[in-house]
Amino acid sequence: MKIAIVNDHWGYDLKKYIIKHMKDVEFVDLGSDSKEISDWSEYGLKLGEYIVKNKCFGVSICRTGVGMAIACNKVKGVRCAKVNSIKETILSRSDDDVNAIAIPGEIKPERAVRIIEEFINTEFSQKDRYIRRKKQISEYENK
């Protein structure tokens, strides 16, 4: 499976850990290559555009995850959830069919890996109410 991943300076170390420890995932690294101060907005937008163009999942990492989620969600067709837990990750995939997650750069690396594994392995439930809600968002984006 191919997943795009981005980070700002806060997420640099965690991104490197994730890529090293998730050998069964092919990551497309679009993030910062250093701990020098960088703008989460730039990387969040880049990730969103890549997701839409390549129809893939995305993972973003900044200090809190909030900035990346905001930026990603500005791109039409992206549904990015800021997640801290396994439960949030599972529900955001099964109920909201997110195609991106934003995680905080300060969480434990092992937890980040588990979150990404659940993100990858959880399917959208296809329940009518969630399909309806997803459609409402899509229609709004297309106004």
N, C-alpha and C positions, 0 to 999 in steps of 0.2 A: 504494500500500500504506500502511496506517495502522499506526503503531507507537507504543506508549506509551513515554515516556522520563521517568526521574526522576533526581534528583541531590540530594546534600547540598551543603554549602558547598564541599567539596573538588572537586566535579564541576561547579560552575557554569560556569566558563570553557569546559571541554570540551563540555558540553551545548550552549552557545551556538554553538560552532564547528561541531559536528555538524549542528545544525539549519540553520545558514547554508549549509553546503557539500553537504548532501544534499537538494537541491531536488526530487528525484523521489520523496521519501518524505514522507508526511503524518505528522508527529509530533504526538502528543497529549502536551503538556508538563504533567506532574503534579508536577514537582520544585520545589526551592527557587528563588526568584526573586532570590536575593542570595548574597553571600559571607559573610553573617552565620552564625555557628555554628548548625547544625541537626542533627537526629537522623536518621541513615541508617535506623534502625529504622522510623521513621514512614513514610518514603518507600518503603522496600522493601515494607512491608506494603500500602501504598496501591497500588503497582504490581502486586503479586500479585493483589489483589482485582480490579483493573481488567482484568488479563489473563483471569482466569477468567470474569468477567461479560461481557466483550466478545469473547472468543475471538480474541485478537490476540497479537502478539509484544510483548515488552518489553525495554527496555535500561535498565540502571541504572548509575550512576556514583557512586562514593565514593572515598576516598583509595586503598584497595587493591582494592576490589571485593568483598572478603570479607564485610563487614558486610551489604551489600545482598543478596548471594547467600543469606546465612543468613536474613535477614528474608523475602525472597521465597519461599524454600522452606518456610516455615512455613504458607503458604497452600495448602490442598488443591487439587491440580490444577496446581500450578506446578512446573516443572522448570527451575531456573535454574542455569546453569554460570558460574563465575568464569573468565573467559578472558583470556589475555595475548597469544595468538598466533592467526594464521590457522589453523594446524593444529588447535589446541584448539577453535576455533570450528567448523570443518568437522566434526570428529569428534563434537563434542557435538550437532550437528544431525543428522548422518547416522546415528549409532549410538544416541544417547540421546533424540532428538526433543525437545530442550529448546525451551521456548517463551519463555525469557528468558535474557539474558546480563548478567553484571555485569562491568564493566571498570574498571580503575583510573583515577582522575582524573589521574594523573601520566604516562600514556603519551603519546606524540607524537600530536597530533590527526589527522595523516594516517593513522597506523596504526589509530586508533580507527574512522575512516571505513571503512577496508578491512575491519576485523573485522565491522562492522555490515553491510557489503555481502555478505560471505560468509555471515553469519548469515541474512540475508534470502533469499539465492539458493541455499542448500544445502537439499536435500530430505531427509527421513527415508528411510532406505534400505529400510524395510519387510522387512528380513531377519528370519526367524523368531526367531532368538535375541534380537534387540533388541525385537521385539514381545512376546516372552515376559517379558523383564525389565521392560519398561514396564508390562505387565499385573500383575506381582508387586507393583510399587510402588503401582499404583492399588488393588489389592485390599487392601494393607496400610493405605492411607489410608482405606478404607471400612470398616474393622473397627469 
